Each structure stands twice: as C-alpha cells, then as structure tokens.
C-alpha cells in the first residue's frame, strides 16, 4: 500500500510516468500498430472459427464426409480428395515417438479449461484425438494467416492502412453466414491458398505460385480453376505472354496433382463431382428462399443466400468499384465467368461458400469502399 502511494504521489520522471511515456511512444510506432492488429485479427478469427465450428463441427454427424472418415481415407468422393490437412495430421502423428504420442493424447483426453476437447462428437474418439486436434487448430491458423495475406493484397492494390486492415475483418465475419448451407474445414484452407495465389500473382512471383499449386489442390480441386482466373493479376507485373504461361503452368501442376489424388481414391463410393443443376433450379425459382433465416453465432440470423447478404455485398462492392485498380476488376470478372457456372452446375442450393473464387477481389472492393467512406466521413454526416 505504501509503495502504491509513493508511485501515485511521485514527482515527474518516476517509473509510472516513464512507463506511460514508453507506452504512448510505442502506440505511435509500427510495432505497436502491428501488435494491436495481430491481437484483433486473432480475436476475430477465433470468433469466425467458433461460428463455423459450432454449426458444422468437422462434419462429425455425416460419416461419408466427416473428418474421421477423411483421416481414414474412407470418405465418399469428392470429399475424400481434400486431403491436405488430414494427411498433415497423420504425418505429424506418425512422426512422434510412441511414448510422446501416447502422453500427448492422454493429456488432451484429460484436459480441462483452455485445452479441453472441442464439442464435436468425434473430437475425443479413440484413435483420432491428436489428429482431430491438429486439423482443428490448423484450420484456425489458416484463417488467421489468410487475414494477414488479404491485408497485404489490399495494400498492394493501393488501399491505405486503415482500409487494408479493416477489409479482411469485415469479410471474415460474414463467412459463417456464407456457410449456412454447408461448411467444412477446408473452406478456410482454400481461402488462404486463394489469397496466397492472388498475392503471388500481383507480385509477379511465378515460382511461389507453382510451388503452391500442388498443396492447394490437395486441399481442394477448385484451385485448378482459380489458376485460370489469375492472368489479370499476373499482368500487373508481367507481360500477357508470361502471365498466361504462368497461369496455365500452375493449372497444369494443379491438374496433375488432382489426377494423382483422384486415382488414389478411385475405389471410394461417390462420384468425382455431384451434378445438381436440376435439383437446385426450383430453389432459385422460389423468391421466399431469399428471406430465410438460420442460426449463426448462436442467434437466428439471415442466410448466406438472401436479400440482406446480397444488399450488403452489393453496396460495398459498388461503392468500392471505381477505387480499385483495373486488374482487380478484371480478376473479379474472369473469376465470375469461371465460378458462377460451376456453382450452378455442381453446388447445392444456396451454397454461397462455393463462390470462393470471387472472395479475394471482393475483399479488396470492401476495403476500397471502407476507404472511400472514411475519406468522406464529414460529407456523410452532413
């Protein structure tokens, strides 16, 4: 008590003032900004991941597409093709000494508090505890990393620090809404791989793009088609010839990877793709489906396929359209030409998460809209 009184009544230049002065100086530095940004991104990523997991778990309730069946390699096609994180988890588990693996599993099974097992019914299933947990945390890490990559893309596209920091957060909060028809752990890995591909393309970095192609395809075969939407971004730094060559080479690597995975699981039940157009047409023909609700973040909120979401994205993207570089606009147009037909042909009704090829450029447009609003705050108030 006496020590606290001495600190409170101390003259200028004391420890308290020194600490306060140091914190104020740190708050005005780039290091301070990045610390605040990292903590904020971590909290938002945690909220988004929780919003996804509490709704869909790891598809524990659907054995043909559950994480445990993917770990076993027995999941139905095409779900079994999404092997990046399952194979990573299996490799890590097998690399551990038997004693260490047993001790870790036992610690996870008995854990309480922060390390208690996730709520999915397969999370504590015998033989899957460690691998389930690896995929669980790796999924969150992919989402968190994607936010930083998307911020980098926004900065590269000419947005200021505030808008570039805000855009990934605004979009991420909408992801569990877009997953109201379905949601999987590999959606977040896909978001990261698409973001990395776009960042490499904007920088004209062909070699990293080619190195990314195989693991990105091992996560989801959609990366092959996303490669075809990259030329506008590549042409920001490269000639048209080199841009086309780079995109097609990445698509080739992706295609070879996909064929190898497809051959490995050729005997699994299911099919390589699920044709759904005629099943979904009645859904899209019914306007009442545009005002449906679903539980997200523990509350009854609007669905991803609905007027509120369309208006939210529409306003942001329209307001930001003229503020982004031409190559972002062209990338979005080309991605839409590729993605929308695939969405209509092979995706379940209202499965908005599968418009994922549009996400990266959409984030930049959201950031551009935020920047424009921030610059015209006084005009808006008046």
Secondary structure, 3 states (H helix, E strand, C coil): CHHHHHHHCCCCCCHHHHHHHHHHHHHCCHHHHHHHHHHHHHHHHHHHHHHHHHHHCCCCCCHHHCHHHHHHCCCCECHHHCCHHHHHHHHHHHHCCHHHHHHHHHHHHHCCHHHCCCCCCCCCCCCCHHHHHHHHHHHHHHHHHHHHHHHHHHHHCCCCHHHHHHHHHHHHHHHHHHCCCCCCCHHHHHHHHHHHHHHHHHHCCHHHHHHHHHHHHHHCCHHHHHHCCCHHHHCCCCCHHHHHHHHHHHHHHHHHHHHHHHHHCCCCCECCCCCCHHHHHHHHHCHHHHHCEEEECCEEEECCCCHHHHHHHHHHHHHHHHHCCHHHHHHHHHHHHHHHHHHHHHCCCCCHHHCHHHHHHHHHHHHHHHHHHHHCHHHHHC
